Amino acid sequence: MNTTCFESPRPTGTAAVASHRCDVLEHRSVNSRYRYLRLRAQADLAGMTRPGQFYQLRCPTTAELQPFLLRPMSVYGTGPEPGCIEFLYNVTGVGTSALATLEVGGSMDIVGPVGNTFSFSPTFSRVMVVARGVGLATMAPLVKAAGQAGVAVTALMSARSPNDLMEKEFLRGVPAEVHSVFDSDGTSDVAKVEALVRTLLARQRPDVVYTCGSHRLLMLLQRVLVDHPEVAGEVAMEQRMACGMGVCLSCVRLFETPDGKQFKRVCREGPVFPIHEVVGEVEFG
């Protein structure tokens, strides 16, 4: 199994969680909201990290900003060197504000990889990715895997405005059929997006639909996929975490299982779950 062209049964947890001291190779703004961070460790992070997994980042402290807990962050990319790993993040609170002060040439500690991965097979004909906000970063490695395997990609991307879309950063050169919707012109309205999704599913019949970054889109897909049982659906859940190792139970969510409703830890049993299993509300960005 390699880092991008893989076949995954969506295992739970990971046996490779470790702490890594990393050098900061690149750190810059992508647009007015998002920043790009590239790190390098001695370990083969590219070889051990799978799409959908995340790391716990120890953010730096300043006189004004002193984050206590590590911050969970989805992997945006790995390589081309074995030790290199990339993150794309939005500055929203104390932790990410402190992270934004990190300088090139400095160092930081990260812990991971944590969690399971998306189900994907190079034998798929087409996949659909539905993303908004930080969901772009979470699913970018999955798009790369599909591109390297020659699997067709349909990308439905939602953003506040065209300036926030980051299509180029999401696809990173992978050919895709792109459908963009925005809050600014009303095209991201739930009814309009649902009509578009139903049209695409009926016309393209993808093997799997993946999503991350919007509870509204998650619930929309859960509703629509009931009418398409032949299409699998998976979501990378975003949830506030403390330890990120399954001990503190701060990230538990309710899921529907064959044995009834059960609480699961997003950090250990997830963060990727079948869309139809998700129950209730969630705090999404």
C-alpha positions as CSV (number, residue, x, y, z in Angstrom):
1,M,0.0,0.0,0.0
2,N,1.5,3.4,-1.0
3,T,0.6,6.9,0.1
4,T,-1.8,7.9,-2.7
5,C,-2.9,5.0,-4.8
6,F,-4.4,2.7,-2.2
7,E,-7.2,0.4,-1.4
8,S,-8.6,0.9,2.1
9,P,-11.2,-0.9,4.1
10,R,-11.5,2.1,6.4
11,P,-9.6,0.7,9.4
12,T,-10.3,2.1,12.9
13,G,-7.5,3.8,14.7
14,T,-3.8,3.6,13.8
15,A,-0.8,1.9,15.3
16,A,1.7,4.5,14.0
17,V,0.9,7.4,16.3
18,A,4.1,9.1,17.5
19,S,5.5,12.5,18.3
20,H,7.6,14.2,15.5
21,R,9.9,17.2,15.8
22,C,9.5,19.1,12.5
23,D,11.4,21.8,10.7
24,V,9.2,24.6,9.2
25,L,10.0,24.7,5.4
26,E,7.3,27.0,4.2
27,H,4.5,29.0,5.9
28,R,2.5,31.7,4.0
29,S,-0.9,33.1,3.3
30,V,-3.0,31.6,0.6
31,N,-5.7,34.2,0.7
32,S,-7.3,36.5,3.3
33,R,-8.5,33.5,5.4
34,Y,-6.3,30.5,4.8
35,R,-2.6,29.8,5.4
36,Y,-0.3,27.0,4.0
37,L,2.2,25.2,6.3
38,R,4.8,22.7,5.1
39,L,6.9,20.7,7.6
40,R,9.7,18.2,7.4
41,A,10.4,15.4,9.9
42,Q,13.0,12.7,10.1
43,A,10.3,10.0,10.0
44,D,8.7,8.9,6.7
45,L,5.4,10.9,7.2
46,A,4.5,10.5,3.6
47,G,4.7,6.7,3.8
48,M,2.7,6.4,7.0
49,T,-0.1,9.0,6.4
50,R,-3.4,8.2,4.6
51,P,-6.1,10.5,3.2
52,G,-8.5,11.5,5.9
53,Q,-6.1,11.2,8.9
54,F,-5.0,14.1,11.0
55,Y,-2.2,15.2,13.3
56,Q,-2.2,17.0,16.6
57,L,-0.1,20.2,16.4
58,R,1.6,21.8,19.3
59,C,1.1,25.5,18.5
60,P,3.7,28.0,19.5
61,T,3.1,30.4,22.4
62,T,3.6,34.1,22.4
63,A,3.2,36.8,25.1
64,E,-0.4,37.4,24.0
65,L,-1.3,33.8,22.8
66,Q,-0.8,30.8,25.0
67,P,-2.7,27.8,23.7
68,F,-2.7,24.9,26.1
69,L,-4.1,21.9,24.1
70,L,-2.7,20.5,20.9
71,R,-4.8,21.4,17.8
72,P,-6.1,18.6,15.5
73,M,-5.5,19.4,11.9
74,S,-6.3,17.3,8.8
75,V,-3.5,16.5,6.4
76,Y,-3.5,18.6,3.2
77,G,-0.7,16.7,1.5
78,T,2.5,14.8,1.9
79,G,5.8,14.5,0.0
80,P,7.5,14.7,-2.4
81,E,10.3,14.0,0.2
82,P,9.4,11.2,2.6
83,G,9.4,13.4,5.7
84,C,7.4,16.3,4.3
85,I,3.8,17.0,5.3
86,E,1.4,19.9,4.5
87,F,-1.4,21.6,6.3
88,L,-4.0,24.2,5.1
89,Y,-5.8,26.0,7.8
90,N,-8.1,28.9,8.7
91,V,-7.1,31.3,11.4
92,T,-10.1,31.2,13.7
93,G,-9.0,31.1,17.4
94,V,-6.2,31.2,19.9
95,G,-4.5,28.1,18.6
96,T,-4.5,28.9,14.9
97,S,-3.7,32.5,15.6
98,A,-0.6,31.4,17.5
99,L,0.2,28.9,14.7
100,A,0.2,31.8,12.2
101,T,3.2,33.3,14.0
102,L,5.4,30.3,13.3
103,E,8.4,31.4,11.2
104,V,10.2,29.5,8.4
105,G,13.3,28.0,9.8
106,G,11.7,27.3,13.2
107,S,10.5,24.0,14.5
108,M,7.3,22.5,16.0
109,D,6.1,19.2,17.4
110,I,3.2,17.2,15.8
111,V,1.7,13.9,17.0
112,G,0.2,11.4,14.6
113,P,-1.0,10.2,12.2
114,V,-4.3,9.8,14.0
115,G,-7.5,8.2,12.9
116,N,-8.8,6.1,10.0
117,T,-8.9,6.8,6.3
118,F,-11.4,7.0,3.5
119,S,-12.5,3.8,1.7
120,F,-11.0,4.0,-1.8
121,S,-10.1,1.6,-4.5
122,P,-8.1,2.3,-7.8
123,T,-10.7,0.1,-9.5
124,F,-13.4,2.8,-9.0
125,S,-14.7,4.5,-12.1
126,R,-15.7,7.8,-10.6
127,V,-15.8,9.5,-7.2
128,M,-17.7,12.6,-6.1
129,V,-16.2,15.0,-3.5
130,V,-18.5,17.6,-1.9
131,A,-16.5,20.2,0.1
132,R,-16.8,23.4,1.9
133,G,-14.2,25.4,4.0
134,V,-11.6,23.2,5.6
135,G,-13.1,20.2,3.9
136,L,-11.0,21.2,1.0
137,A,-7.8,20.4,2.9
138,T,-9.1,17.1,4.3
139,M,-10.1,15.7,0.9
140,A,-7.2,17.1,-1.2
141,P,-5.1,13.9,-0.6
142,L,-8.1,11.8,-1.7
143,V,-8.4,13.8,-4.9
144,K,-4.7,13.2,-5.6
145,A,-5.2,9.4,-5.0
146,A,-8.0,9.4,-7.5
147,G,-6.0,11.3,-10.1
148,Q,-3.0,9.0,-9.8
149,A,-5.2,6.0,-10.1
150,G,-7.0,7.4,-13.2
151,V,-10.3,7.5,-11.4
152,A,-12.7,10.3,-12.7
153,V,-13.4,13.0,-10.2
154,T,-16.5,15.2,-9.8
155,A,-16.0,18.1,-7.4
156,L,-18.9,20.1,-5.9
157,M,-17.3,23.0,-4.1
158,S,-19.1,25.4,-1.9
159,A,-17.8,28.7,-0.6
160,R,-18.9,32.1,0.7
161,S,-17.7,33.8,-2.5
162,P,-15.5,33.1,-5.5
163,N,-12.5,34.6,-3.7
164,D,-12.8,31.9,-1.0
165,L,-13.2,28.9,-3.3
166,M,-9.5,27.7,-3.7
167,E,-10.3,25.4,-6.6
168,K,-6.6,25.3,-7.7
169,E,-5.4,24.5,-4.2
170,F,-8.0,21.7,-3.9
171,L,-7.4,19.9,-7.2
172,R,-3.7,20.6,-7.4
173,G,-3.6,19.7,-11.1
174,V,-6.0,16.7,-11.0
175,P,-8.5,16.8,-13.9
176,A,-12.1,17.1,-12.5
177,E,-15.6,18.1,-13.4
178,V,-16.1,21.1,-11.1
179,H,-19.4,22.5,-10.0
180,S,-19.0,25.7,-7.8
181,V,-21.8,27.2,-5.6
182,F,-21.6,30.3,-3.5
183,D,-23.4,32.1,-0.7
184,S,-22.8,35.4,-2.4
185,D,-25.0,34.7,-5.4
186,G,-27.5,32.2,-3.7
187,T,-26.3,29.2,-5.6
188,S,-25.4,27.4,-2.4
189,D,-29.0,27.4,-1.3
190,V,-29.9,23.9,0.0
191,A,-32.7,23.3,-2.5
192,K,-30.5,24.3,-5.4
193,V,-27.6,22.2,-4.3
194,E,-29.8,19.2,-3.7
195,A,-31.2,19.4,-7.2
196,L,-27.7,19.6,-8.6
197,V,-26.5,16.6,-6.5
198,R,-29.5,14.5,-7.6
199,T,-28.8,15.4,-11.3
200,L,-25.1,14.4,-11.0
201,L,-25.9,11.2,-9.2
202,A,-28.4,10.1,-11.8
203,R,-26.1,11.0,-14.7
204,Q,-22.8,9.9,-13.4
205,R,-23.4,7.1,-10.9
206,P,-20.2,7.5,-8.9
207,D,-18.9,4.7,-6.8
208,V,-18.6,6.8,-3.7
209,V,-19.5,10.3,-2.5
210,Y,-17.2,11.9,0.1
211,T,-17.8,15.1,2.1
212,C,-16.3,17.2,4.8
213,G,-16.6,20.8,6.1
214,S,-20.4,21.4,6.3
215,H,-23.1,19.9,8.4
216,R,-25.7,21.2,6.0
217,L,-24.1,19.4,3.1
218,L,-23.7,16.3,5.2
219,M,-27.4,16.2,6.0
220,L,-28.3,16.9,2.4
221,L,-26.2,14.0,1.2
222,Q,-27.6,11.7,3.8
223,R,-31.1,12.5,2.6
224,V,-30.3,12.2,-1.1
225,L,-28.2,8.9,-0.9
226,V,-31.2,7.1,0.6
227,D,-32.5,7.2,-3.0
228,H,-29.2,5.8,-4.4
229,P,-28.3,2.7,-2.3
230,E,-25.8,1.7,-5.0
231,V,-23.7,4.7,-4.2
232,A,-21.6,4.6,-1.0
233,G,-21.1,7.8,1.1
234,E,-18.5,8.8,3.6
235,V,-17.9,11.9,5.8
236,A,-14.7,13.1,7.5
237,M,-16.1,14.5,10.7
238,E,-14.9,17.7,12.3
239,Q,-15.2,17.7,16.1
240,R,-13.6,19.6,18.9
241,M,-11.0,17.4,20.6
242,A,-8.8,17.6,23.7
243,C,-6.4,14.6,23.9
244,G,-7.0,13.4,20.3
245,M,-6.2,9.8,21.5
246,G,-9.6,8.5,22.6
247,V,-9.0,9.0,26.4
248,C,-10.8,12.2,27.3
249,L,-14.1,11.4,25.4
250,S,-14.6,15.0,24.5
251,C,-15.2,14.2,20.8
252,V,-17.8,11.5,21.2
253,R,-20.7,11.6,18.7
254,L,-23.9,9.6,18.3
255,F,-24.0,7.1,15.4
256,E,-26.6,4.6,14.1
257,T,-25.1,1.1,14.0
258,P,-26.6,-2.4,13.3
259,D,-26.9,-2.7,17.1
260,G,-28.7,0.6,17.6
261,K,-27.5,4.1,18.4
262,Q,-24.0,4.2,19.9
263,F,-21.5,6.8,20.9
264,K,-18.2,6.7,19.1
265,R,-15.0,8.7,19.5
266,V,-14.3,10.8,16.4
267,C,-10.6,10.7,17.0
268,R,-10.3,6.9,17.3
269,E,-13.2,5.3,15.6
270,G,-13.1,8.1,13.0
271,P,-12.7,10.7,11.8
272,V,-14.2,9.0,8.7
273,F,-17.7,7.4,9.0
274,P,-20.4,6.2,6.6
275,I,-22.7,9.1,5.9
276,H,-25.8,7.1,6.8
277,E,-24.5,6.4,10.3
278,V,-24.4,10.0,11.5
279,V,-27.0,11.1,14.0
280,G,-27.9,14.5,15.3
281,E,-26.3,17.9,15.2
282,V,-22.6,18.7,15.1
283,E,-20.6,21.9,15.4
284,F,-19.1,22.4,11.9
285,G,-17.3,25.3,10.5
